Amino acid sequence: MDPAHLKALNAARRKRSAAMLVTDLASGHDRLVLEGEEVDGPLGEAVAQHFLSGKAGTVQINDRQHFLNVYLPPPRIVVIGAVHISQVLVPMAQLADFDVTIIDPRTAFATPERFADVELIADWPQDVFPQRPLDRYSALVAVTHDPKIDDPAIAAALEAHCFYVGALGSRKTHGKRVERLLTAGFGPEQIGTISAPIGLDIGAASPAEIAVAVLADIIRAFRRRTLVSSTGDAA
């Protein structure tokens, strides 16, 4: 690999930005493409597809073969609430190769005994995120059912353009949440990206079933996420 490409790739990793090494297999020439850079024509379409899948592979464009090697930031799920749903969601999400963090200031719930094999932070979300910011490769799952805890986390996730923002609660509960977010200055389009009631509509009733619905919703959102455009905004 070209040392300049390696340097740029390491910089992208530090920023939790996606990158791809595109190699022309006939000439050996390669180029590093960062998410948001424009690549014209059919090759650009292939680059976008591989950014979404996260999988390396060979594509043939105009009788030339290119190898696309994808480097995505590890996707992570930040769960607000050390509740029963979270206890089931954590091992499933880890099996699906997501990094998981639980945040809950309620120390009676956020205990190592209940969450032994996951990063657990017993603090308020608004105190955690300045040091541990969310980003486009983060999913936020708000399940405390307490606006004092959930709302600041949801606001931070919307501002960070997380690929998924989900919140537990009935439609009535979410209606009140929408009113609070509108008052806080968020627009209807931003608020409309929240998955609420959280998860895919599979008729889930138990904590385990809700966790399945939530993880499936997150995976769907990740694979269908909007890539960053050349202007730095969502395309």
MARDO-123157 format. One record per residue (C-alpha): x, y, z. Coordinates in pm, 1 decimal, always signed. Example, Ala and Ser with C-alpha at 12.3 -4.5 7.8 and 13.67 -1.06 7.14 Angstrom:
residues 2
<<+1230.0; -450.0; +780.0>>
<<+1367.0; -106.0; +714.0>>
This chain:
residues 235
<<+0.0; +0.0; +0.0>>
<<+117.1; +349.8; -84.3>>
<<+246.2; +513.6; +238.7>>
<<+32.1; +819.0; +164.5>>
<<-276.3; +597.4; +143.8>>
<<-185.0; +427.4; +469.6>>
<<-146.9; +763.9; +640.7>>
<<-484.8; +880.6; +508.1>>
<<-646.4; +551.5; +606.8>>
<<-515.7; +576.9; +962.7>>
<<-642.7; +933.5; +983.4>>
<<-987.3; +815.8; +869.5>>
<<-985.0; +542.7; +1132.1>>
<<-906.5; +794.0; +1406.5>>
<<-1198.8; +1008.6; +1290.6>>
<<-1428.9; +704.4; +1261.9>>
<<-1476.5; +776.6; +893.1>>
<<-1524.1; +515.3; +621.7>>
<<-1262.0; +462.8; +350.9>>
<<-1204.3; +229.0; +59.0>>
<<-894.6; +126.2; -133.8>>
<<-984.1; +87.2; -502.5>>
<<-724.9; -111.0; -700.6>>
<<-717.7; -157.4; -1077.0>>
<<-614.0; -523.9; -1099.2>>
<<-463.4; -487.3; -1447.3>>
<<-235.8; -191.4; -1378.7>>
<<-196.8; -226.9; -1002.4>>
<<-285.1; +139.5; -965.5>>
<<-487.0; +215.2; -654.6>>
<<-660.9; +511.5; -499.0>>
<<-806.0; +575.0; -155.4>>
<<-1168.1; +689.9; -155.3>>
<<-1316.4; +844.6; +157.6>>
<<-1689.2; +829.8; +215.1>>
<<-1829.5; +1148.2; +64.4>>
<<-1576.7; +1172.4; -220.3>>
<<-1727.9; +1171.7; -567.6>>
<<-1647.4; +877.8; -794.4>>
<<-1806.0; +907.9; -1136.4>>
<<-1999.0; +652.2; -1334.0>>
<<-2054.4; +281.3; -1270.8>>
<<-1747.6; +261.2; -1049.0>>
<<-1904.5; +522.9; -822.4>>
<<-2219.6; +310.6; -797.1>>
<<-2011.0; +6.7; -704.1>>
<<-1818.9; +207.4; -444.4>>
<<-2145.0; +321.4; -282.3>>
<<-2280.3; -34.5; -273.5>>
<<-1964.6; -165.6; -106.9>>
<<-1964.8; +116.5; +148.6>>
<<-2316.9; +6.9; +243.4>>
<<-2238.3; -364.0; +258.0>>
<<-1900.0; -319.9; +424.2>>
<<-1772.7; -612.6; +217.8>>
<<-1463.0; -622.8; -1.8>>
<<-1502.1; -756.8; -352.6>>
<<-1410.4; -744.1; -720.3>>
<<-1615.0; -550.8; -974.2>>
<<-1580.5; -526.7; -1350.5>>
<<-1620.3; -179.9; -1500.2>>
<<-1573.3; -129.4; -1876.2>>
<<-1370.4; -450.6; -1917.5>>
<<-1143.1; -361.4; -1626.6>>
<<-1150.1; -537.2; -1292.7>>
<<-1121.9; -340.0; -971.4>>
<<-1079.7; -472.6; -619.9>>
<<-1265.8; -270.3; -357.8>>
<<-1131.2; -308.2; -4.1>>
<<-1363.2; -144.5; +247.4>>
<<-1264.0; -1.4; +585.2>>
<<-1564.6; +91.7; +796.2>>
<<-1556.4; +221.4; +1153.8>>
<<-1684.8; -49.8; +1387.9>>
<<-2059.0; +22.1; +1416.2>>
<<-2169.2; +67.6; +1774.0>>
<<-2492.2; +64.9; +1968.0>>
<<-2529.7; +298.5; +2264.1>>
<<-2814.3; +186.2; +2487.1>>
<<-2963.5; +440.7; +2724.4>>
<<-3108.9; +235.4; +3005.4>>
<<-2985.0; -67.6; +3198.4>>
<<-3321.7; -243.1; +3172.5>>
<<-3446.0; -594.2; +3093.8>>
<<-3458.1; -524.9; +2720.1>>
<<-3093.7; -417.7; +2733.5>>
<<-2991.0; -739.4; +2906.4>>
<<-3120.9; -939.0; +2610.8>>
<<-3013.3; -691.9; +2342.8>>
<<-2647.8; -679.1; +2449.3>>
<<-2545.1; -1040.8; +2373.6>>
<<-2743.8; -1045.7; +2048.9>>
<<-2586.2; -720.6; +1930.2>>
<<-2240.0; -847.9; +2018.3>>
<<-2303.4; -1165.4; +1816.5>>
<<-2395.2; -939.3; +1524.9>>
<<-2053.2; -765.6; +1561.4>>
<<-2172.8; -438.9; +1711.0>>
<<-1976.6; -268.6; +1985.6>>
<<-2219.1; -198.5; +2269.5>>
<<-2220.6; +55.6; +2551.8>>
<<-2484.0; +88.6; +2824.1>>
<<-2539.2; +430.2; +2982.2>>
<<-2766.9; +478.5; +3282.0>>
<<-2718.5; +712.8; +3579.6>>
<<-2939.8; +492.0; +3796.0>>
<<-2680.1; +290.8; +3985.2>>
<<-2941.9; +48.1; +4114.7>>
<<-2986.8; -71.4; +3754.0>>
<<-2640.2; -9.7; +3607.8>>
<<-2451.2; -279.4; +3798.2>>
<<-2174.8; -515.7; +3681.6>>
<<-2379.8; -805.8; +3813.7>>
<<-2655.1; -730.9; +3561.6>>
<<-2419.1; -633.5; +3277.6>>
<<-2099.0; -830.8; +3316.8>>
<<-1963.5; -841.3; +2962.3>>
<<-2033.7; -496.2; +2824.4>>
<<-1906.4; -141.9; +2871.9>>
<<-2127.0; +6.9; +3141.0>>
<<-2129.5; +377.7; +3228.3>>
<<-2331.6; +485.4; +3533.9>>
<<-2364.8; +851.2; +3441.0>>
<<-2597.8; +1095.6; +3269.5>>
<<-2585.1; +1086.2; +2886.4>>
<<-2530.2; +1461.9; +2862.4>>
<<-2218.2; +1421.7; +3077.7>>
<<-2087.6; +1123.9; +2879.2>>
<<-2124.9; +1242.1; +2520.2>>
<<-1893.1; +1545.6; +2531.6>>
<<-1607.8; +1302.0; +2603.4>>
<<-1752.9; +1008.3; +2407.7>>
<<-1931.1; +1168.4; +2112.8>>
<<-2180.7; +988.5; +1894.9>>
<<-2133.7; +979.4; +1517.6>>
<<-2280.2; +849.8; +1190.5>>
<<-2168.2; +496.4; +1274.7>>
<<-2353.4; +497.5; +1606.1>>
<<-2703.8; +372.3; +1685.8>>
<<-2885.8; +508.8; +1987.7>>
<<-3143.2; +300.3; +2174.1>>
<<-3332.3; +495.0; +2444.1>>
<<-3527.5; +261.1; +2671.0>>
<<-3539.5; +414.3; +3020.5>>
<<-3889.4; +558.3; +2966.3>>
<<-3766.3; +862.5; +3164.4>>
<<-3751.7; +1188.0; +2962.5>>
<<-3486.0; +1330.7; +3194.5>>
<<-3250.9; +1053.9; +3078.6>>
<<-3376.7; +969.8; +2730.1>>
<<-3438.0; +1318.5; +2587.2>>
<<-3080.2; +1454.2; +2615.4>>
<<-2949.2; +1133.4; +2458.2>>
<<-3197.5; +1148.9; +2171.5>>
<<-3111.9; +1514.0; +2111.9>>
<<-2740.5; +1430.3; +2099.9>>
<<-2805.1; +1144.8; +1856.1>>
<<-3008.3; +1365.5; +1622.2>>
<<-2737.6; +1632.0; +1625.3>>
<<-2470.3; +1367.3; +1552.1>>
<<-2671.4; +1218.0; +1261.3>>
<<-2660.7; +868.7; +1410.5>>
<<-2763.4; +607.2; +1156.6>>
<<-3034.7; +489.4; +1396.0>>
<<-3225.3; +656.7; +1677.6>>
<<-3491.3; +452.2; +1853.4>>
<<-3700.7; +528.9; +2159.1>>
<<-3924.0; +309.4; +2372.1>>
<<-4279.1; +419.3; +2440.8>>
<<-4631.9; +421.9; +2306.0>>
<<-4747.7; +655.8; +2030.9>>
<<-4896.5; +879.6; +2299.5>>
<<-4563.1; +885.9; +2485.3>>
<<-4381.7; +962.8; +2162.1>>
<<-4627.1; +1241.1; +2081.7>>
<<-4527.1; +1416.2; +2403.3>>
<<-4160.7; +1351.3; +2317.4>>
<<-4209.8; +1513.4; +1977.9>>
<<-4355.6; +1823.1; +2144.1>>
<<-4052.2; +1848.8; +2373.2>>
<<-3808.7; +1807.7; +2081.7>>
<<-3991.4; +2070.9; +1875.7>>
<<-3967.0; +2308.1; +2171.0>>
<<-3594.5; +2228.9; +2190.9>>
<<-3551.3; +2345.3; +1831.5>>
<<-3552.0; +2023.1; +1631.6>>
<<-3743.3; +2019.6; +1305.0>>
<<-4012.1; +1771.4; +1197.9>>
<<-3775.2; +1608.2; +945.1>>
<<-3513.2; +1536.0; +1212.7>>
<<-3770.4; +1411.1; +1459.1>>
<<-3925.1; +1194.4; +1188.2>>
<<-3608.1; +984.5; +1172.0>>
<<-3672.1; +848.1; +1523.4>>
<<-3796.4; +489.7; +1531.5>>
<<-4079.9; +513.4; +1781.4>>
<<-4235.4; +294.9; +1902.8>>
<<-3891.1; +137.2; +1885.2>>
<<-3810.6; -161.8; +1665.8>>
<<-3971.6; -336.9; +1371.7>>
<<-4342.5; -397.2; +1407.3>>
<<-4344.9; -773.8; +1469.0>>
<<-4595.9; -768.8; +1753.1>>
<<-4320.0; -799.3; +2013.5>>
<<-4444.2; -827.2; +2371.4>>
<<-4167.7; -963.1; +2597.3>>
<<-3829.9; -793.0; +2660.4>>
<<-3661.8; -1061.1; +2448.9>>
<<-3899.6; -1009.4; +2156.7>>
<<-3859.3; -631.3; +2178.7>>
<<-3481.7; -676.4; +2173.3>>
<<-3510.4; -888.4; +1855.8>>
<<-3728.3; -620.5; +1694.0>>
<<-3482.6; -346.6; +1792.8>>
<<-3172.9; -526.8; +1664.7>>
<<-3343.6; -612.0; +1335.0>>
<<-3443.1; -245.4; +1298.3>>
<<-3084.5; -136.3; +1365.3>>
<<-2939.8; -378.8; +1111.0>>
<<-3188.0; -265.6; +847.5>>
<<-3105.2; +99.9; +918.4>>
<<-2731.1; +31.6; +898.8>>
<<-2751.3; -148.7; +565.1>>
<<-2980.7; +117.6; +419.0>>
<<-2814.3; +420.6; +573.2>>
<<-2758.7; +735.9; +375.2>>
<<-2395.7; +786.1; +279.9>>
<<-2223.9; +1121.6; +327.9>>
<<-2220.3; +1328.2; +9.9>>
<<-1930.6; +1523.9; -137.9>>
<<-2053.5; +1832.2; +52.5>>
<<-2025.8; +1647.6; +383.6>>
<<-2402.7; +1617.2; +423.2>>
<<-2613.8; +1305.1; +391.4>>
<<-2664.4; +1214.4; +26.9>>
